[in-house]
């Protein structure tokens, strides 16, 4: 029986994250964001022949409209890669990006490929949550299935109730997410992982009566708020339940963005004398009841740890997606995670959550953080709509 081989990350990058629907990328197509991320990842390994890339696996939560028509293959071609490079779009909602990384790694691990692109993209400005024309199977409304029809916010309320996560704790967690994100931005800690994007704006010229084109370059996430306060957060009304505790302030921001990684086999490392950033150590996904989908990571994390052959205390950095403060706190509480290791540079409440892109984006975050801080193991984990949790582990090389 052929032995599995390791898959290594040699490039990991992302675009800045824009606020949706009225943020800096409101008029920027998601496939253009993806093109930018892919081009940057490939350019970061100049000695590698792009013709060796076997396939591009791209996560997207709502692959329609501007991010439809197999956005993976479209982006590969628009990025100027050889026609021989394939492209496939995958959807596991919020875990689409990390699933793409795991699938790309698996192709290498079983010996079917030596060079792969893994990526994620989402424009919540152009393609809204649930897509433009959602069509629900009416069987989901039966009593035994109704959890499938719950909105994400309502599932967060159920998690908050079941795990006894208070409104005060959620708001404090949200404020800390903003504080950490702002501190990381001021320290330049996102610089290594971020690829700048040029935005073309059309501005009316009142003097000439023409439309002027203006290009500006953006390189920083726009969601983090330096002026956020616990008093302001406390004034926000619950959004999903009149007597609930989940608000817009302690939930993730709707966002636009893309991320891309380049993965290779050990054979390619040696052939091109490449220095890996990390090894993809393991991946796990597990299901939970749909009506408490936010707790999903608590089931996936132990499985991923066992697959990697390590213990929870060996993880130096957790990128735990902050879909809602309620569910993030419940996972931290249930598994006994060290809060200091969870989202040290802030999370989705401050930085944003472009759905299918988040797994790829946060992979870039943890990989570069491990390099910068000389850490050994990092994890990307998140809850997933309809009741799942996913977790991927990276080992710094």
N, C-alpha and C positions, 0 to 999 in steps of 0.2 A: 504494500500500500504506500502510495506516495506521501511523503511527509509535507505538512503545511509549511509554507514559508512566510516570513514576516513582510508586512507592508509598512513603508516608511513615508512620512510627509516631508517633502523637500521645499514646499512653498505653501504659505497659508496667508490669505489676505481677504479684505472686505472693503466695501464702500462705506462711507459714512452712512449713518441711519437718519433718514428724514422723517419728520412728523407728517402723518396723514390725517385728513385729506388736503390740508392747506399748507404743507411744509415746502421745503426747498426742492423736493423731487416731484411735486404735484404734476408737473408737465413733462417729466422725464420718463420715458418708457422703461418698463422693467427689463426688457430684453437688452436695452442699451446699458443698464446698470450691470447686468450679468456679463455682457461683452467686456465691459471695463474690468470687472473682477477677474475674468478668465485671462484676458490679455496680460494683466499685471502678474498673475500667478505664474504664467508661462515665462514671462520676461525675467522673473526672479531666478530662473535656472537657465542662464544663457547658453551653457554648454550642452544642453539636452536638445536633440533633434525632435521638433514637434511631430514629425512623421511617425515617431515611435508611440505616440499617444494612441491607445486602443479605443477609448470610449470616454464620453463625458456623461456622468450621472448627475442630474440636477433635481433638487427638491423644490416643489412648489405646491402650496396648499390649495390654491384655486386656479388651476391651469386652463384659463380661458381668456378670451379677448386679447389684450396686449401681451399677456403671458401664456397664450395658448399655442396651438399648432405645433406641439412638441418644441417648447421654448429652448430645450437643451440643444437640439440639433440646429435650430435657427441661430442660436448664439455662437455655436462652434463655427458655423460658416461666416457669420458677420464678424467674428473675431479674427478672421483671416487664417484659421488653421487649415491644414490640408484636408481635402475632401475625404480622405481615408478615415478621419476621426469621426466616430459615431456619436450619437447623442440620444439619451432617453430621459424623460421626465417622470419623476416618481412622486407620490403623494402619501404622506402619513401625517397630514395636517402639521401641527407645530414641530413634529419630529422629522419632517421631510428632509431637512438639511443634514442632520446627523445620520439618518438612514442612508442618504446618498453616500456619505463618507464610508459607512460600514459596508455598503454594497460594493463600492470601488475597492476597498481594502480586501474584501472577500475574493474578488476576481483575481487579485494579485496573490493572495494567500493560497489559492488552489492551483495556481500556475497557469491560469488562462490569459493573463495579461501581465505586462511588466511596467506599463505607465498608464495611469488613469487620472482623469479630472473628476473631482467631486465638488459639487456646488449647491447653492440654494438661492432663490430669488423670490421676491414678493413686492408688489406695489398695491398697498391697501388704499392708495389714492385713486388708482385707476380700476381696480377690481375689488369691490367691497367684500366684507365678511359674508360668507355664504354664496358669493358670486352674484351675477346679475339676474339669473333666473333659477333660483333654488326650487327644487321639486322634491318634496318629502314623501316617502312611502307611508301611506296612511296606517300601515301596520305598526309603525313606530308609536302611534298614539294609544295602542292597547296597553292595559295596565302593566303587563309583564315587560313591555318594551319602552315605556314612556320616558325612562331616563335618557334614552337616545335622543329624544326631542328637546331635552332641557337646553336652554342657552348656557353658555359657558359661565356667565355671571351667577346664574342660579345654582350651578354645581358648586361654585366657590362659596356661596352662602351655606350650602349644606355641609361642606367641609368645615367651614368656620364654626357651625353649630356642633357638629359631631366631635370635632377635636378641640372645642372650647377655645377658639382663638378670638380674643376680644377686639373690638373696634380700635381701642387705644393701642394695642400691640400691632395691629395692621398699619395704622398711621405712623407709628414710630419706625416700623420697618421701611415704609415708603420713604420717609424723610431721610433715613440712613442710606437708602439706595441713591437718592439725589446727592447727598453729601459725599459719598464715596466716588460717584461718577465725576462730580465737579473737581474733587481733589485729584483724581487720575488725569483728567483733562489738563489741569493746571500744571501737573508734573510731566506732561508729555508722554504718559504711559500707553496711550493708544496709537502713538505714531508708527511704531513698527508694523502693526497689523493693518493699518488703514491705507487704502489707495484713494487718492483724491479724484474727484469727478468734476469735469467742466460742465457747467450748466449754461445753456444758451437761452437768454431771455429776450422777449420782444417788448420794446418800450416805445409808447407813442411819443413822437417828436412834435410838440405843439408848434414849433417854429416852422418846420418844413411840411408838416402834415403827413409825414411818412412814419413808417414803423422802423425803428432802429433795432439792430441786433446787438446784444451785449453779452459777452461771455464772462462768467465769473467762476472761479475755482473754489470748491468746498472740500474741506478735509476734516471736519469735526461733526460729530453727532449733535443734533439740535434739540434733543428732548430734555436733557438734564437742566434743572432749574436751581440756580444759586439762591433764589429768593424764596424757596419753599420753606414753610414754617409749620410746626405742629398745630398752631392755632388756625392757620388757613386750611389745613387738611381736615381738622375737626369740624369745620363749618360746612363741608361738602355733604350733600344729602346722599343716602343710599340710592343706587341706580336700579337694582334688580329686585329688591323687596322693600316695601315701605318701612318695615321694622328691622331691616337687615343692617349689615356693617360694611358691605363691599361698595366702594365709591369709585368715581373716576380717578381720584387721587391715590388710592392704594391698589390700583389695577395697572396692568401693562398698557403702554401707549400703542395705538395703531400706527403703523410705520411702513416705510419703504426702504428697501436695501437689498444687497446681494453679497455673497461671499464665495470664495473658491479656494480649493486646495489641490495640490499636485502630489500624487502618490506614486511611489515606484517600488520595485523589488530590490533585493540585495544585489542581484546581478547588475542592475542599472547603476546602483550606487558605486559599485566597483568599476564598472566599465567607464563611467564618466567622472569618477573621483568626486562624487557629490557628498556633501555633509548634511545628514538628515537633521531636521528639527525635532522630530519625534517618531515614535513607533506607535501604530494603532494597536492597542493591547487587547481590547475586547468590546463587545457590544451586546446589549440585551434589551428586549422589549417584553412587557407583560401587560395583561389586561386587568382592569378593575371595573367595578360597577360604573356604568356611564354617568349616573347621577352624582358620583363623587370623583369624577375624572381627575381632579387636581391632585389627588393623593398618589397617582400613578407612579411617580419616581420611587416611592418607598418599596415598591415591589420589584422594579427593574434594577435598582442600584445593587442590592445584594447579589443578584444573578451575575451582573457584570463584574463585580468584585471577584466572585468565585471563578469566573471564566478567565480572569486575568491572573489568578493565583495570588491575590494580595488581600489585605484587610482594609477596612474602612479608614482606620487611623493612618494608613500609608498614603491616602490621597491628600495632597498638599493644597489643592485648589479645586473647589467645586463651582462650576458655572451652572447653577440651578435656576432655570428660567423662571422669572417672576411673572407668570401669567397673572397671578393675583397674590397679594401679600398673604391672604388667608391660607392658600394652598402651600405656598413656600414655607410659611411658618409651621404648618402642620407636618410637612415632610421633615423639616429640621427637628421638630419636637419628637416625632415618631421614631426616627432613626438615631437621634442623639448626635446630629452633626454639629461640628464646632462652628458657631456663627462667624468666627473670625476668618474661617476658610471658605465661607460661602459668599460668592460674588464680591470679592475684595475691592473691585473697581465699579461697584454698582451693577444693577441688573435692568431687566426690561421695564420696570416701573419708571426708571429715570432715562434709560437709553433707548427704549423702544423694542418692539417685538414684531418684526416683519415676517410673521408666521413661518412659511416654508423656508425662509432664508436663515432663520435664527440659529439652527443647528450648525450650519457652516460658519456663520459669523462668530458664534461663541467658541467654535473650535479654533478659529484663528486667535481669539482672545486668549484662551488658556494655553495654547501652544507657545505663543510669544511671551506670555507671562512666566511660564516655566523657564524659558531661556533667560529672560531678564533677571529672574530672582533665583536662578539655580535650583529649581525644584524638580522632583523626580516624577511624580504622578499627578495628572489632572483629569477631571471628569466634566463632561457636558451631559446634562440631564434635564428632562422636562416632562410635564404632563401632556397628554394628547387628547383632543376631542374624541368623544364617544367612548372614553374610558380606557386609556392606555398610559403607560409610562415608558420612557426610553432612557438609556444611559450608555455613553461611550467613554472609554478610558484611553488616555494617551500617556505614553512614557517618554520623557525627555531623553534624548540621546547625547 
